[in-house]
Amino acid sequence: MGGPAGEVAHKKGKRWATAVVDYLERAQQAGYIRSELDPRLLVFNVMSQAEHYLIAIPRFERIFAGADLSSPQALARAREQIVAQFLNGAFIPQQKNQDTKETLDATGL
């Protein structure tokens, strides 16, 4: 997309990406996300997996005949699963206690 509308979309995308990376960096500093992960690559990998899912739907609907992969409900399930897969690999396990909730509130995460 070119022209003024393309420039606006580019600036919004850049602001969004910067905000997400900043958030992930704060989560790393607070000890919630593994420090060896590059926040930019984490965002890239989640988005790439989601894009691949969307592109591959027709092929996998042929392979898994009768499977619902493209309804709004199926897309929501896929989105949640893709994000969960990455987050489960990125997060450092936290103890479930009151201290964890207080830390989350204090860090803004």
Backbone atoms as SQL, in Angstrom:
CREATE TABLE atoms (id INTEGER PRIMARY KEY, chain TEXT, resi INTEGER, resn TEXT, atom TEXT, x REAL, y REAL, z REAL);
INSERT INTO atoms VALUES
  (1, 'A', 1, 'MET', 'N', 0.859, -1.162, 0.000),
  (2, 'A', 1, 'MET', 'CA', 0.000, 0.000, 0.000),
  (3, 'A', 1, 'MET', 'C', 0.904, 1.223, 0.000),
  (4, 'A', 2, 'GLY', 'N', 0.744, 2.077, -0.990),
  (5, 'A', 2, 'GLY', 'CA', 1.574, 3.262, -1.096),
  (6, 'A', 2, 'GLY', 'C', 0.819, 4.513, -0.712),
  (7, 'A', 3, 'GLY', 'N', 1.485, 5.632, -0.887),
  (8, 'A', 3, 'GLY', 'CA', 0.858, 6.912, -0.619),
  (9, 'A', 3, 'GLY', 'C', 0.686, 7.201, 0.853),
  (10, 'A', 4, 'PRO', 'N', -0.108, 8.245, 1.154),
  (11, 'A', 4, 'PRO', 'CA', -0.312, 8.667, 2.549),
  (12, 'A', 4, 'PRO', 'C', -0.913, 7.569, 3.431),
  (13, 'A', 5, 'ALA', 'N', -1.873, 6.807, 2.897),
  (14, 'A', 5, 'ALA', 'CA', -2.497, 5.746, 3.698),
  (15, 'A', 5, 'ALA', 'C', -1.465, 4.678, 4.059),
  (16, 'A', 6, 'GLY', 'N', -0.583, 4.358, 3.121),
  (17, 'A', 6, 'GLY', 'CA', 0.467, 3.377, 3.390),
  (18, 'A', 6, 'GLY', 'C', 1.444, 3.869, 4.443),
  (19, 'A', 7, 'GLU', 'N', 1.766, 5.147, 4.392),
  (20, 'A', 7, 'GLU', 'CA', 2.681, 5.733, 5.374),
  (21, 'A', 7, 'GLU', 'C', 2.066, 5.722, 6.774),
  (22, 'A', 8, 'VAL', 'N', 0.776, 6.028, 6.859),
  (23, 'A', 8, 'VAL', 'CA', 0.080, 6.002, 8.160),
  (24, 'A', 8, 'VAL', 'C', 0.079, 4.576, 8.708),
  (25, 'A', 9, 'ALA', 'N', -0.238, 3.587, 7.858),
  (26, 'A', 9, 'ALA', 'CA', -0.264, 2.186, 8.288),
  (27, 'A', 9, 'ALA', 'C', 1.124, 1.748, 8.745),
  (28, 'A', 10, 'HIS', 'N', 2.154, 2.169, 8.034),
  (29, 'A', 10, 'HIS', 'CA', 3.524, 1.823, 8.399),
  (30, 'A', 10, 'HIS', 'C', 3.883, 2.405, 9.769),
  (31, 'A', 11, 'LYS', 'N', 3.544, 3.666, 10.000),
  (32, 'A', 11, 'LYS', 'CA', 3.846, 4.304, 11.286),
  (33, 'A', 11, 'LYS', 'C', 3.099, 3.630, 12.427),
  (34, 'A', 12, 'LYS', 'N', 1.821, 3.279, 12.203),
  (35, 'A', 12, 'LYS', 'CA', 1.046, 2.592, 13.243),
  (36, 'A', 12, 'LYS', 'C', 1.655, 1.229, 13.540),
  (37, 'A', 13, 'GLY', 'N', 2.043, 0.511, 12.502),
  (38, 'A', 13, 'GLY', 'CA', 2.660, -0.801, 12.684),
  (39, 'A', 13, 'GLY', 'C', 3.967, -0.706, 13.441),
  (40, 'A', 14, 'LYS', 'N', 4.751, 0.311, 13.128),
  (41, 'A', 14, 'LYS', 'CA', 6.020, 0.494, 13.807),
  (42, 'A', 14, 'LYS', 'C', 5.795, 0.833, 15.285),
  (43, 'A', 15, 'ARG', 'N', 4.815, 1.690, 15.582),
  (44, 'A', 15, 'ARG', 'CA', 4.497, 2.024, 16.985),
  (45, 'A', 15, 'ARG', 'C', 4.037, 0.780, 17.735),
  (46, 'A', 16, 'TRP', 'N', 3.195, -0.022, 17.092),
  (47, 'A', 16, 'TRP', 'CA', 2.690, -1.241, 17.718),
  (48, 'A', 16, 'TRP', 'C', 3.854, -2.186, 18.015),
  (49, 'A', 17, 'ALA', 'N', 4.712, -2.411, 17.036),
  (50, 'A', 17, 'ALA', 'CA', 5.829, -3.332, 17.217),
  (51, 'A', 17, 'ALA', 'C', 6.772, -2.854, 18.314),
  (52, 'A', 18, 'THR', 'N', 7.045, -1.563, 18.358),
  (53, 'A', 18, 'THR', 'CA', 7.915, -1.007, 19.388),
  (54, 'A', 18, 'THR', 'C', 7.290, -1.196, 20.769),
  (55, 'A', 19, 'ALA', 'N', 5.990, -0.971, 20.886),
  (56, 'A', 19, 'ALA', 'CA', 5.306, -1.137, 22.170),
  (57, 'A', 19, 'ALA', 'C', 5.342, -2.593, 22.629),
  (58, 'A', 20, 'VAL', 'N', 5.134, -3.525, 21.713),
  (59, 'A', 20, 'VAL', 'CA', 5.153, -4.951, 22.079),
  (60, 'A', 20, 'VAL', 'C', 6.558, -5.369, 22.513),
  (61, 'A', 21, 'VAL', 'N', 7.568, -4.952, 21.774),
  (62, 'A', 21, 'VAL', 'CA', 8.947, -5.300, 22.132),
  (63, 'A', 21, 'VAL', 'C', 9.307, -4.680, 23.484),
  (64, 'A', 22, 'ASP', 'N', 8.920, -3.444, 23.728),
  (65, 'A', 22, 'ASP', 'CA', 9.173, -2.810, 25.030),
  (66, 'A', 22, 'ASP', 'C', 8.519, -3.605, 26.152),
  (67, 'A', 23, 'TYR', 'N', 7.286, -4.030, 25.931),
  (68, 'A', 23, 'TYR', 'CA', 6.554, -4.821, 26.933),
  (69, 'A', 23, 'TYR', 'C', 7.292, -6.129, 27.212),
  (70, 'A', 24, 'LEU', 'N', 7.704, -6.820, 26.155),
  (71, 'A', 24, 'LEU', 'CA', 8.419, -8.092, 26.333),
  (72, 'A', 24, 'LEU', 'C', 9.757, -7.890, 27.036),
  (73, 'A', 25, 'GLU', 'N', 10.443, -6.803, 26.745),
  (74, 'A', 25, 'GLU', 'CA', 11.705, -6.507, 27.431),
  (75, 'A', 25, 'GLU', 'C', 11.467, -6.266, 28.923),
  (76, 'A', 26, 'ARG', 'N', 10.395, -5.554, 29.266),
  (77, 'A', 26, 'ARG', 'CA', 10.068, -5.354, 30.683),
  (78, 'A', 26, 'ARG', 'C', 9.740, -6.687, 31.351),
  (79, 'A', 27, 'ALA', 'N', 9.050, -7.555, 30.642),
  (80, 'A', 27, 'ALA', 'CA', 8.727, -8.880, 31.186),
  (81, 'A', 27, 'ALA', 'C', 10.001, -9.691, 31.400),
  (82, 'A', 28, 'GLN', 'N', 10.976, -9.546, 30.515),
  (83, 'A', 28, 'GLN', 'CA', 12.265, -10.221, 30.712),
  (84, 'A', 28, 'GLN', 'C', 12.972, -9.675, 31.949),
  (85, 'A', 29, 'GLN', 'N', 13.027, -8.357, 32.068),
  (86, 'A', 29, 'GLN', 'CA', 13.699, -7.738, 33.212),
  (87, 'A', 29, 'GLN', 'C', 13.028, -8.116, 34.526),
  (88, 'A', 30, 'ALA', 'N', 11.721, -8.342, 34.492),
  (89, 'A', 30, 'ALA', 'CA', 10.982, -8.726, 35.701),
  (90, 'A', 30, 'ALA', 'C', 11.087, -10.223, 35.976),
  (91, 'A', 31, 'GLY', 'N', 11.718, -10.970, 35.071),
  (92, 'A', 31, 'GLY', 'CA', 11.906, -12.397, 35.291),
  (93, 'A', 31, 'GLY', 'C', 10.755, -13.271, 34.850),
  (94, 'A', 32, 'TYR', 'N', 9.914, -12.794, 33.935),
  (95, 'A', 32, 'TYR', 'CA', 8.780, -13.582, 33.466),
  (96, 'A', 32, 'TYR', 'C', 9.051, -14.280, 32.134),
  (97, 'A', 33, 'ILE', 'N', 9.935, -13.711, 31.329),
  (98, 'A', 33, 'ILE', 'CA', 10.268, -14.295, 30.031),
  (99, 'A', 33, 'ILE', 'C', 11.760, -14.597, 30.019),
  (100, 'A', 34, 'ARG', 'N', 12.097, -15.740, 29.451),
  (101, 'A', 34, 'ARG', 'CA', 13.490, -16.179, 29.412),
  (102, 'A', 34, 'ARG', 'C', 14.369, -15.101, 28.782),
  (103, 'A', 35, 'SER', 'N', 15.480, -14.821, 29.441),
  (104, 'A', 35, 'SER', 'CA', 16.358, -13.725, 29.024),
  (105, 'A', 35, 'SER', 'C', 17.082, -14.003, 27.708),
  (106, 'A', 36, 'GLU', 'N', 17.253, -15.271, 27.348),
  (107, 'A', 36, 'GLU', 'CA', 17.995, -15.590, 26.118),
  (108, 'A', 36, 'GLU', 'C', 17.160, -15.393, 24.851),
  (109, 'A', 37, 'LEU', 'N', 15.874, -15.104, 25.000),
  (110, 'A', 37, 'LEU', 'CA', 15.021, -14.897, 23.837),
  (111, 'A', 37, 'LEU', 'C', 15.076, -13.445, 23.378),
  (112, 'A', 38, 'ASP', 'N', 15.147, -13.258, 22.082),
  (113, 'A', 38, 'ASP', 'CA', 15.100, -11.924, 21.496),
  (114, 'A', 38, 'ASP', 'C', 13.628, -11.541, 21.340),
  (115, 'A', 39, 'PRO', 'N', 13.160, -10.493, 22.008),
  (116, 'A', 39, 'PRO', 'CA', 11.745, -10.117, 21.921),
  (117, 'A', 39, 'PRO', 'C', 11.270, -9.884, 20.489),
  (118, 'A', 40, 'ARG', 'N', 12.130, -9.321, 19.646),
  (119, 'A', 40, 'ARG', 'CA', 11.739, -9.086, 18.258),
  (120, 'A', 40, 'ARG', 'C', 11.486, -10.409, 17.539),
  (121, 'A', 41, 'LEU', 'N', 12.339, -11.398, 17.784),
  (122, 'A', 41, 'LEU', 'CA', 12.140, -12.700, 17.149),
  (123, 'A', 41, 'LEU', 'C', 10.910, -13.408, 17.695),
  (124, 'A', 42, 'LEU', 'N', 10.609, -13.214, 18.961),
  (125, 'A', 42, 'LEU', 'CA', 9.402, -13.806, 19.527),
  (126, 'A', 42, 'LEU', 'C', 8.170, -13.265, 18.816),
  (127, 'A', 43, 'VAL', 'N', 8.110, -11.956, 18.636),
  (128, 'A', 43, 'VAL', 'CA', 6.985, -11.339, 17.909),
  (129, 'A', 43, 'VAL', 'C', 6.952, -11.858, 16.472),
  (130, 'A', 44, 'PHE', 'N', 8.104, -11.875, 15.832),
  (131, 'A', 44, 'PHE', 'CA', 8.208, -12.350, 14.442),
  (132, 'A', 44, 'PHE', 'C', 7.711, -13.788, 14.326),
  (133, 'A', 45, 'ASN', 'N', 8.126, -14.652, 15.249),
  (134, 'A', 45, 'ASN', 'CA', 7.739, -16.062, 15.181),
  (135, 'A', 45, 'ASN', 'C', 6.247, -16.267, 15.403),
  (136, 'A', 46, 'VAL', 'N', 5.665, -15.558, 16.350),
  (137, 'A', 46, 'VAL', 'CA', 4.224, -15.681, 16.589),
  (138, 'A', 46, 'VAL', 'C', 3.458, -15.220, 15.351),
  (139, 'A', 47, 'MET', 'N', 3.841, -14.085, 14.805),
  (140, 'A', 47, 'MET', 'CA', 3.132, -13.558, 13.634),
  (141, 'A', 47, 'MET', 'C', 3.327, -14.459, 12.416),
  (142, 'A', 48, 'SER', 'N', 4.535, -14.988, 12.234),
  (143, 'A', 48, 'SER', 'CA', 4.795, -15.873, 11.094),
  (144, 'A', 48, 'SER', 'C', 3.981, -17.151, 11.187),
  (145, 'A', 49, 'GLN', 'N', 3.891, -17.723, 12.378),
  (146, 'A', 49, 'GLN', 'CA', 3.100, -18.942, 12.557),
  (147, 'A', 49, 'GLN', 'C', 1.627, -18.670, 12.252),
  (148, 'A', 50, 'ALA', 'N', 1.116, -17.543, 12.718),
  (149, 'A', 50, 'ALA', 'CA', -0.281, -17.199, 12.457),
  (150, 'A', 50, 'ALA', 'C', -0.518, -16.999, 10.961),
  (151, 'A', 51, 'GLU', 'N', 0.397, -16.306, 10.296),
  (152, 'A', 51, 'GLU', 'CA', 0.259, -16.097, 8.849),
  (153, 'A', 51, 'GLU', 'C', 0.313, -17.424, 8.102),
  (154, 'A', 52, 'HIS', 'N', 1.212, -18.300, 8.509),
  (155, 'A', 52, 'HIS', 'CA', 1.319, -19.601, 7.847),
  (156, 'A', 52, 'HIS', 'C', 0.019, -20.384, 8.018),
  (157, 'A', 53, 'TYR', 'N', -0.561, -20.336, 9.212),
  (158, 'A', 53, 'TYR', 'CA', -1.830, -21.028, 9.437),
  (159, 'A', 53, 'TYR', 'C', -2.876, -20.554, 8.423),
  (160, 'A', 54, 'LEU', 'N', -3.003, -19.242, 8.284),
  (161, 'A', 54, 'LEU', 'CA', -4.014, -18.696, 7.376),
  (162, 'A', 54, 'LEU', 'C', -3.765, -19.105, 5.929),
  (163, 'A', 55, 'ILE', 'N', -2.515, -19.084, 5.525),
  (164, 'A', 55, 'ILE', 'CA', -2.180, -19.451, 4.144),
  (165, 'A', 55, 'ILE', 'C', -2.413, -20.940, 3.895),
  (166, 'A', 56, 'ALA', 'N', -2.177, -21.776, 4.902),
  (167, 'A', 56, 'ALA', 'CA', -2.250, -23.225, 4.739),
  (168, 'A', 56, 'ALA', 'C', -3.645, -23.810, 4.943),
  (169, 'A', 57, 'ILE', 'N', -4.612, -23.005, 5.357),
  (170, 'A', 57, 'ILE', 'CA', -5.957, -23.530, 5.626),
  (171, 'A', 57, 'ILE', 'C', -6.504, -24.360, 4.465),
  (172, 'A', 58, 'PRO', 'N', -6.508, -23.871, 3.231),
  (173, 'A', 58, 'PRO', 'CA', -7.093, -24.688, 2.153),
  (174, 'A', 58, 'PRO', 'C', -6.417, -26.053, 2.002),
  (175, 'A', 59, 'ARG', 'N', -5.110, -26.090, 2.114),
  (176, 'A', 59, 'ARG', 'CA', -4.385, -27.356, 1.975),
  (177, 'A', 59, 'ARG', 'C', -4.759, -28.315, 3.102),
  (178, 'A', 60, 'PHE', 'N', -4.791, -27.828, 4.331),
  (179, 'A', 60, 'PHE', 'CA', -5.087, -28.707, 5.450),
  (180, 'A', 60, 'PHE', 'C', -6.560, -29.084, 5.523),
  (181, 'A', 61, 'GLU', 'N', -7.442, -28.258, 4.990),
  (182, 'A', 61, 'GLU', 'CA', -8.845, -28.659, 4.908),
  (183, 'A', 61, 'GLU', 'C', -9.015, -29.804, 3.904),
  (184, 'A', 62, 'ARG', 'N', -8.168, -29.869, 2.879),
  (185, 'A', 62, 'ARG', 'CA', -8.195, -31.012, 1.958),
  (186, 'A', 62, 'ARG', 'C', -7.614, -32.255, 2.634),
  (187, 'A', 63, 'ILE', 'N', -6.528, -32.078, 3.387),
  (188, 'A', 63, 'ILE', 'CA', -5.884, -33.208, 4.059),
  (189, 'A', 63, 'ILE', 'C', -6.778, -33.774, 5.157),
  (190, 'A', 64, 'PHE', 'N', -7.342, -32.886, 5.963),
  (191, 'A', 64, 'PHE', 'CA', -8.210, -33.286, 7.073),
  (192, 'A', 64, 'PHE', 'C', -9.663, -33.002, 6.692),
  (193, 'A', 65, 'ALA', 'N', -10.164, -33.782, 5.751),
  (194, 'A', 65, 'ALA', 'CA', -11.515, -33.559, 5.217),
  (195, 'A', 65, 'ALA', 'C', -12.529, -33.466, 6.348),
  (196, 'A', 66, 'GLY', 'N', -13.355, -32.449, 6.276),
  (197, 'A', 66, 'GLY', 'CA', -14.396, -32.248, 7.270),
  (198, 'A', 66, 'GLY', 'C', -13.947, -31.454, 8.483),
  (199, 'A', 67, 'ALA', 'N', -12.653, -31.195, 8.602),
  (200, 'A', 67, 'ALA', 'CA', -12.157, -30.412, 9.745),
  (201, 'A', 67, 'ALA', 'C', -12.536, -28.951, 9.556),
  (202, 'A', 68, 'ASP', 'N', -12.960, -28.334, 10.634),
  (203, 'A', 68, 'ASP', 'CA', -13.296, -26.908, 10.608),
  (204, 'A', 68, 'ASP', 'C', -12.046, -26.123, 10.973),
  (205, 'A', 69, 'LEU', 'N', -11.400, -25.543, 9.994),
  (206, 'A', 69, 'LEU', 'CA', -10.182, -24.768, 10.230),
  (207, 'A', 69, 'LEU', 'C', -10.355, -23.296, 9.896),
  (208, 'A', 70, 'SER', 'N', -11.497, -22.915, 9.320),
  (209, 'A', 70, 'SER', 'CA', -11.617, -21.541, 8.841),
  (210, 'A', 70, 'SER', 'C', -12.808, -20.761, 9.395),
  (211, 'A', 71, 'SER', 'N', -13.644, -21.369, 10.210),
  (212, 'A', 71, 'SER', 'CA', -14.756, -20.612, 10.795),
  (213, 'A', 71, 'SER', 'C', -14.193, -19.616, 11.801),
  (214, 'A', 72, 'PRO', 'N', -14.971, -18.616, 12.181),
  (215, 'A', 72, 'PRO', 'CA', -14.490, -17.676, 13.206),
  (216, 'A', 72, 'PRO', 'C', -14.053, -18.390, 14.498),
  (217, 'A', 73, 'GLN', 'N', -14.788, -19.427, 14.880),
  (218, 'A', 73, 'GLN', 'CA', -14.428, -20.167, 16.087),
  (219, 'A', 73, 'GLN', 'C', -13.104, -20.909, 15.910),
  (220, 'A', 74, 'ALA', 'N', -12.908, -21.523, 14.740),
  (221, 'A', 74, 'ALA', 'CA', -11.662, -22.246, 14.472),
  (222, 'A', 74, 'ALA', 'C', -10.475, -21.281, 14.430),
  (223, 'A', 75, 'LEU', 'N', -10.668, -20.117, 13.831),
  (224, 'A', 75, 'LEU', 'CA', -9.589, -19.130, 13.773),
  (225, 'A', 75, 'LEU', 'C', -9.240, -18.628, 15.173),
  (226, 'A', 76, 'ALA', 'N', -10.249, -18.438, 16.016),
  (227, 'A', 76, 'ALA', 'CA', -9.992, -18.008, 17.392),
  (228, 'A', 76, 'ALA', 'C', -9.230, -19.083, 18.152),
  (229, 'A', 77, 'ARG', 'N', -9.625, -20.356, 17.981),
  (230, 'A', 77, 'ARG', 'CA', -8.899, -21.462, 18.642),
  (231, 'A', 77, 'ARG', 'C', -7.457, -21.506, 18.163),
  (232, 'A', 78, 'ALA', 'N', -7.247, -21.368, 16.867),
  (233, 'A', 78, 'ALA', 'CA', -5.895, -21.416, 16.317),
  (234, 'A', 78, 'ALA', 'C', -5.046, -20.280, 16.866),
  (235, 'A', 79, 'ARG', 'N', -5.618, -19.080, 16.914),
  (236, 'A', 79, 'ARG', 'CA', -4.894, -17.925, 17.448),
  (237, 'A', 79, 'ARG', 'C', -4.466, -18.187, 18.888),
  (238, 'A', 80, 'GLU', 'N', -5.400, -18.651, 19.696),
  (239, 'A', 80, 'GLU', 'CA', -5.093, -18.904, 21.109),
  (240, 'A', 80, 'GLU', 'C', -4.020, -19.984, 21.254),
  (241, 'A', 81, 'GLN', 'N', -4.103, -21.035, 20.442),
  (242, 'A', 81, 'GLN', 'CA', -3.125, -22.116, 20.544),
  (243, 'A', 81, 'GLN', 'C', -1.745, -21.662, 20.088),
  (244, 'A', 82, 'ILE', 'N', -1.673, -20.905, 19.017),
  (245, 'A', 82, 'ILE', 'CA', -0.382, -20.419, 18.525),
  (246, 'A', 82, 'ILE', 'C', 0.284, -19.549, 19.589),
  (247, 'A', 83, 'VAL', 'N', -0.448, -18.622, 20.148),
  (248, 'A', 83, 'VAL', 'CA', 0.109, -17.749, 21.182),
  (249, 'A', 83, 'VAL', 'C', 0.516, -18.568, 22.401),
  (250, 'A', 84, 'ALA', 'N', -0.326, -19.514, 22.817),
  (251, 'A', 84, 'ALA', 'CA', -0.016, -20.339, 23.992),
  (252, 'A', 84, 'ALA', 'C', 1.253, -21.159, 23.770),
  (253, 'A', 85, 'GLN', 'N', 1.429, -21.700, 22.581),
  (254, 'A', 85, 'GLN', 'CA', 2.635, -22.484, 22.302),
  (255, 'A', 85, 'GLN', 'C', 3.888, -21.640, 22.485),
  (256, 'A', 86, 'PHE', 'N', 3.869, -20.439, 21.973),
  (257, 'A', 86, 'PHE', 'CA', 5.047, -19.588, 22.097),
  (258, 'A', 86, 'PHE', 'C', 5.239, -19.102, 23.528),
  (259, 'A', 87, 'LEU', 'N', 4.170, -18.711, 24.168),
  (260, 'A', 87, 'LEU', 'CA', 4.305, -18.207, 25.530),
  (261, 'A', 87, 'LEU', 'C', 4.760, -19.292, 26.495),
  (262, 'A', 88, 'ASN', 'N', 4.258, -20.508, 26.322),
  (263, 'A', 88, 'ASN', 'CA', 4.692, -21.591, 27.200),
  (264, 'A', 88, 'ASN', 'C', 6.185, -21.872, 27.045),
  (265, 'A', 89, 'GLY', 'N', 6.713, -21.626, 25.869),
  (266, 'A', 89, 'GLY', 'CA', 8.143, -21.793, 25.666),
  (267, 'A', 89, 'GLY', 'C', 8.952, -20.578, 26.089),
  (268, 'A', 90, 'ALA', 'N', 8.310, -19.425, 26.198),
  (269, 'A', 90, 'ALA', 'CA', 9.014, -18.186, 26.508),
  (270, 'A', 90, 'ALA', 'C', 8.998, -17.856, 27.989),
  (271, 'A', 91, 'PHE', 'N', 7.906, -18.187, 28.666),
  (272, 'A', 91, 'PHE', 'CA', 7.778, -17.808, 30.071),
  (273, 'A', 91, 'PHE', 'C', 8.664, -18.654, 30.973),
  (274, 'A', 92, 'ILE', 'N', 9.164, -18.035, 31.995),
  (275, 'A', 92, 'ILE', 'CA', 9.843, -18.729, 33.077),
  (276, 'A', 92, 'ILE', 'C', 8.741, -19.141, 34.049),
  (277, 'A', 93, 'PRO', 'N', 8.680, -20.424, 34.441),
  (278, 'A', 93, 'PRO', 'CA', 7.620, -20.836, 35.365),
  (279, 'A', 93, 'PRO', 'C', 7.662, -20.005, 36.647),
  (280, 'A', 94, 'GLN', 'N', 6.506, -19.527, 37.059),
  (281, 'A', 94, 'GLN', 'CA', 6.387, -18.722, 38.277),
  (282, 'A', 94, 'GLN', 'C', 5.612, -19.512, 39.315),
  (283, 'A', 95, 'GLN', 'N', 5.954, -19.306, 40.582),
  (284, 'A', 95, 'GLN', 'CA', 5.176, -19.931, 41.642),
  (285, 'A', 95, 'GLN', 'C', 3.848, -19.199, 41.750),
  (286, 'A', 96, 'LYS', 'N', 2.800, -19.962, 41.924),
  (287, 'A', 96, 'LYS', 'CA', 1.464, -19.382, 42.048),
  (288, 'A', 96, 'LYS', 'C', 1.237, -18.983, 43.506),
  (289, 'A', 97, 'ASN', 'N', 1.445, -17.718, 43.786),
  (290, 'A', 97, 'ASN', 'CA', 1.186, -17.236, 45.142),
  (291, 'A', 97, 'ASN', 'C', 0.877, -15.748, 45.100),
  (292, 'A', 98, 'GLN', 'N', 0.599, -15.183, 46.220),
  (293, 'A', 98, 'GLN', 'CA', 0.244, -13.772, 46.314),
  (294, 'A', 98, 'GLN', 'C', 1.396, -12.874, 45.886),
  (295, 'A', 99, 'ASP', 'N', 2.652, -13.295, 46.166),
  (296, 'A', 99, 'ASP', 'CA', 3.801, -12.473, 45.778),
  (297, 'A', 99, 'ASP', 'C', 3.830, -12.265, 44.275),
  (298, 'A', 100, 'THR', 'N', 3.485, -13.286, 43.497),
  (299, 'A', 100, 'THR', 'CA', 3.482, -13.171, 42.046),
  (300, 'A', 100, 'THR', 'C', 2.480, -12.115, 41.600),
  (301, 'A', 101, 'LYS', 'N', 1.272, -12.133, 42.165),
  (302, 'A', 101, 'LYS', 'CA', 0.266, -11.136, 41.798),
  (303, 'A', 101, 'LYS', 'C', 0.729, -9.741, 42.158),
  (304, 'A', 102, 'GLU', 'N', 1.333, -9.576, 43.345),
  (305, 'A', 102, 'GLU', 'CA', 1.817, -8.257, 43.753),
  (306, 'A', 102, 'GLU', 'C', 2.939, -7.790, 42.827),
  (307, 'A', 103, 'THR', 'N', 3.809, -8.696, 42.407),
  (308, 'A', 103, 'THR', 'CA', 4.888, -8.328, 41.491),
  (309, 'A', 103, 'THR', 'C', 4.318, -7.907, 40.154),
  (310, 'A', 104, 'LEU', 'N', 3.336, -8.648, 39.641),
  (311, 'A', 104, 'LEU', 'CA', 2.709, -8.281, 38.365),
  (312, 'A', 104, 'LEU', 'C', 2.091, -6.891, 38.465),
  (313, 'A', 105, 'ASP', 'N', 1.385, -6.621, 39.543),
  (314, 'A', 105, 'ASP', 'CA', 0.758, -5.309, 39.710),
  (315, 'A', 105, 'ASP', 'C', 1.812, -4.200, 39.781),
  (316, 'A', 106, 'ALA', 'N', 2.912, -4.458, 40.457),
  (317, 'A', 106, 'ALA', 'CA', 3.948, -3.438, 40.652),
  (318, 'A', 106, 'ALA', 'C', 4.705, -3.152, 39.354),
  (319, 'A', 107, 'THR', 'N', 4.883, -4.171, 38.502),
  (320, 'A', 107, 'THR', 'CA', 5.653, -3.971, 37.279),
  (321, 'A', 107, 'THR', 'C', 4.802, -3.480, 36.121),
  (322, 'A', 108, 'GLY', 'N', 3.493, -3.544, 36.266),
  (323, 'A', 108, 'GLY', 'CA', 2.609, -3.148, 35.180),
  (324, 'A', 108, 'GLY', 'C', 2.475, -4.222, 34.121),
  (325, 'A', 109, 'LEU', 'N', 2.939, -5.446, 34.418),
  (326, 'A', 109, 'LEU', 'CA', 2.835, -6.543, 33.451),
  (327, 'A', 109, 'LEU', 'C', 1.553, -7.307, 33.647);
